[in-house]
Amino acid sequence: MREGRHGHEGFDGPRGHYGKRGCEHDEKHKQRFQSAQTFRRGRAVAFLERLDLKRSTLVQQLDQPEYESIKQVISGELKAVDSIIQEFIHAFELRETPAGSDKTPEEKDTNHERN
């Protein structure tokens, strides 16, 4: 067997140093990373759904007469939430629409007039 730089017999690089145990470790690490990535994506989608709920609440408030006096404020908040939703979708590369929603925020904008 070949003598390694550190005196380890059979040293064939970082993975060869540990033999099969290194490969198993790599697989476990890969699985853990993928599940963590899936978990984070799930949290991002859940947050996007909460933003969409806030957006739909603001749209409803714009249509209610008791909010007429603050209609401009609500409209501004709606524009801000739409902007946040778009940035969030872009930043986290989310392509799906939130559950229970058949339209994207852009499609919703075309259906509701803003001041």
DOKOLLUM-148285 format. One record per residue: x, y, z of N, C-alpha, C, O in turn; residue in one letter. Coordinates in steps of 0.001 Angstrom, whole numbers, padded with zeros to 6 digits, always signed. Layout:
# residues N
XYZXYZXYZXYZa...
***
This chain:
# residues 115
+000835-001190+000000+000000+000000+000000+000871+001241+000000+002030+001213+000413m+000316+002271-000447+001039+003518-000601+001054+004290+000713+000044+004353+001415r+002178+004865+001034+002292+005722+002216+001795+007112+001853+002263+007704+000880e+000867+007630+002614+000341+008965+002379+001245+010026+002966+002223+009714+003646g+000926+011248+002709+001705+012376+003192+001745+012411+004718+002736+012842+005306r+000685+011966+005346+000600+012013+006798+000905+010665+007428+000667+010465+008619h+001426+009749+006645+001780+008455+007183+000625+007476+007227+000768+006387+007784g-000503+007827+006663-001646+006917+006630-001493+005980+005450-001235+006409+004326h-001651+004719+005715-001580+003762+004620-002876+003792+003821-003967+003879+004384e-002739+003719+002515-003917+003637+001662-004666+004950+001523-005840+004943+001153g-004035+006058+001803-004695+007360+001698-004863+007726+000232-003877+007850-000494f-006093+007898-000203-006375+008246-001599-007180+009527-001682-008133+009591-002458d-006848+010509-000946-007605+011756-000943-008597+011773+000201-008658+010820+000977g-009377+012837+000323-010270+012998+001468-011289+011873+001613-011582+011454+002733p-011825+011386+000525-012826+010321+000620-012162+008965+000817-012680+008110+001535r-011010+008774+000175-010296+007517+000322-009766+007321+001727-009612+006184+002173g-009489+008382+002419-008958+008329+003775-009915+007606+004711-009478+006871+005597h-011190+007801+004528-012171+007219+005434-012766+005920+004913-013542+005271+005614y-012419+005537+003710-012965+004315+003152-014452+004424+002923-014951+005476+002523g-015163+003342+003176-016606+003328+002950-017339+004272+003881-018365+004843+003511k-016823+004440+005080-017497+005308+006033-017626+006729+005484-018620+007405+005749r-016646+007183+004734-016699+008512+004137-017822+008638+003132-018498+009665+003077g-018027+007604+002338-019112+007622+001356-020461+007654+002047-021360+008394+001647c-020597+006837+003099-021854+006839+003842-022113+008206+004445-023241+008701+004442e-021055+008809+004962-021193+010139+005556-021645+011142+004495-022516+011972+004753h-021055+011063+003309-021431+011983+002234-022894+011821+001862-023590+012812+001638d-023374+010570+001792-024776+010328+001453-025706+010883+002525-026721+011505+002211e-025356+010653+003801-026185+011175+004893-026198+012694+004864-027241+013316+005069k-025038+013292+004609-024955+014755+004543-025810+015277+003394-026513+016278+003536h-025743+014593+002260-026527+015013+001097-028022+014923+001401-028781+015834+001072k-028447+013806+002037-029857+013650+002388-030281+014724+003380-031356+015307+003239q-029449+014989+004378-029776+015990+005388-029884+017370+004734-030779+018147+005066r-028972+017671+003808-029010+018961+003129-030282+019094+002307-030925+020144+002323f-030650+018038+001591-031858+018102+000777-033092+018264+001644-033991+019032+001299q-033153+017556+002765-034330+017689+003621-034375+019068+004264-035456+019635+004425s-033225+019618+004634-033194+020973+005187-033624+021974+004127-034346+022929+004417a-033180+021751+002910-033550+022644+001816-035057+022572+001580-035699+023599+001355q-035621+021379+001630-037060+021201+001460-037813+021871+002596-038850+022497+002377t-037290+021738+003819-037906+022365+004981-037923+023882+004818-038948+024521+005054f-036794+024459+004416-036729+025914+004226-037671+026359+003120-038315+027402+003240r-037762+025587+002046-038671+025938+000957-040113+025901+001450-040917+026761+001090r-040437+024912+002267-041780+024821+002842-042112+026034+003689-043231+026546+003642g-041140+026493+004463-041359+027684+005283-041526+028917+004404-042338+029792+004706r-040763+028990+003319-040881+030122+002401-042259+030136+001744-042871+031195+001607a-042746+028966+001336-044071+028876+000715-045151+029254+001727-046112+029940+001379v-044999+028811+002980-045977+029161+004024-045997+030672+004252-047064+031259+004431a-044820+031303+004245-044757+032753+004419-045412+033453+003233-046110+034451+003410f-045193+032939+002038-045816+033509+000846-047339+033401+000932-048051+034314+000513l-047832+032300+001469-049279+032145+001646-049822+033177+002634-050914+033709+002435e-049062+033464+003702-049499+034490+004664-049511+035872+004009-050412+036673+004259r-048511+036149+003172-048498+037424+002449-049703+037522+001516-050321+038580+001399l-050029+036421+000859-051175+036413-000049-052476+036643+000716-053375+037320+000217d-052583+036088+001915-053763+036305+002754-053876+037781+003148-054965+038354+003123l-052746+038390+003508-052753+039821+003844-053175+040644+002635-053920+041617+002754k-052682+040236+001469-053037+040952+000242-054536+040869-000023-055168+041875-000344r-055105+039676+000111-056542+039528-000155-057378+040294+000874-058448+040803+000540s-056907+040382+002109-057601+041175+003131-057605+042649+002745-058623+043329+002880t-056463+043139+002265-056387+044541+001840-057313+044806+000653-057955+045855+000590l-057386+043866-000286-058280+044023-001440-059730+044103-000969-060501+044924-001465v-060102+043252-000015-061467+043283+000527-061744+044614+001218-062830+045177+001078q-060770+045112+001958-060958+046378+002667-061139+047539+001700-061870+048484+001998q-060483+047479+000549-060654+048544-000447-062093+048614-000946-062569+049687-001316l-062776+047499-000958-064149+047444-001459-065201+047754-000396-066381+047876-000722d-064800+047883+000860-065764+048109+001936-065912+049603+002218-064914+050309+002360q-067160+050089+002301-067404+051527+002478-066863+052088+003798-066513+053267+003861p-066786+051269+004849-066297+051795+006130-064805+052153+006106-064312+052825+007012e-064094+051706+005075-062675+052034+004939-062437+053132+003902-061295+053381+003517y-063488+053776+003458-063385+054807+002417-062406+055921+002806-061662+056421+001963e-062412+056305+004083-061565+057423+004521-060069+057088+004473-059238+057993+004393s-059721+055806+004521-058301+055430+004478-057975+054597+003233-057027+053812+003223i-058765+054782+002207-058604+054009+000979-057207+054184+000364-056622+053222-000133k-056680+055404+000399-055348+055635-000166-054264+054906+000631-053306+054388+000058q-054422+054870+001947-053452+054169+002794-053483+052673+002483-052440+052039+002326v-054690+052120+002398-054839+050694+002094-054263+050384+000715-053610+049358+000523i-054508+051269-000234-053978+051085-001577-052446+051072-001561-051821+050266-002249s-051855+051960-000782-050396+051994-000650-049860+050721-000013-048840+050181-000441g-050559+050246+001016-050154+048996+001662-050265+047825+000689-049421+046930+000680e-051303+047843-000118-051503+046783-001103-050360+046772-002127-049853+045710-002488l-049968+047942-002580-048844+048025-003520-047562+047526-002871-046765+046843-003514k-047358+047866-001596-046162+047417-000882-046155+045894-000728-045125+045254-000939a-047291+045320-000363-047383+043861-000204-047142+043175-001545-046453+042157-001602v-047703+043721-002625-047465+043157-003954-045978+043173-004295-045444+042201-004828d-045322+044273-003985-043889+044384-004244-043103+043352-003434-042192+042710-003955s-043458+043198-002166-042786+042218-001307-043001+040806-001841-042071+040001-001873i-044222+040512-002256-044525+039185-002804-043655+038916-004030-043072+037838-004152i-043565+039878-004930-042765+039686-006138-041285+039497-005819-040631+038625-006392q-040756+040309-004909-039354+040168-004517-039109+038821-003851-038082+038185-004089e-040042+038387-003024-039915+037119-002308-039924+035951-003291-039107+035037-003181f-040847+035982-004249-040917+034927-005266-039615+034877-006056-039093+033797-006334i-039094+036041-006414-037847+036097-007177-036661+035625-006333-035835+034848-006813h-036570+036082-005090-035434+035750-004232-035367+034259-003917-034282+033680-003872a-036522+033639-003698-036545+032229-003332-036891+031322-004502-037087+030119-004329f-036966+031907-005697-037236+031159-006927-038472+030277-006798-038463+029104-007173e-039531+030867-006260-040804+030160-006108-041628+030412-007358-041781+031557-007783l-042147+029377-007932-042911+029516-009171-044386+029231-008976-045210+029680-009773r-044742+028482-007916-046139+028111-007722-046912+029255-007095-046346+030133-006443e-048217+029223-007309-049070+030171-006611-049419+029573-005266-049480+028348-005154t-049652+030377-004236-050008+029846-002922-051280+029016-002981-052121+029212-003859p-051416+028091-002044-052586+027205-002002-053866+028013-001914-053941+028995-001175a-054866+027600-002664-056156+028276-002644-056202+029507-003529-057206+030219-003554g-055135+029761-004245-055093+030939-005110-054882+030479-006541-053925+029758-006823s-055761+030884-007446-055567+030475-008827-054921+031540-009674-054642+031304-010850d-054672+032720-009104-054109+033802-009894-052833+034311-009249-052672+034281-008029k-051927+034781-010105-050712+035399-009600-051043+036820-009167-052087+037349-009550t-050173+037451-008374-050440+038833-007978-050619+039772-009173-051390+040728-009092p-049908+039508-010295-050070+040365-011475-051476+040228-012050-052095+041217-012445e-051973+038989-012095-053321+038776-012622-054361+039414-011717-055364+039947-012190e-054119+039359-010415-055055+039959-009470-055085+041474-009642-056137+042097-009501k-053927+042067-009946-053850+043517-010127-054726+043978-011283-055330+045049-011218d-054797+043187-012324-055578+043607-013485-057069+043572-013200-057852+044223-013891t-057467+042810-012179-058882+042697-011844-059342+043736-010834-060542+043858-010589n-058428+044483-010246-058811+045433-009203-058175+046795-009478-056955+046901-009604h-058983+047809-009566-058488+049154-009848-057902+049761-008589-058454+049621-007497e-056767+050443-008757-056121+051089-007611-056066+052588-007827-056064+053070-008959r-056023+053320-006714-055908+054787-006779-054499+055223-006557-054213+056420-006576n
***
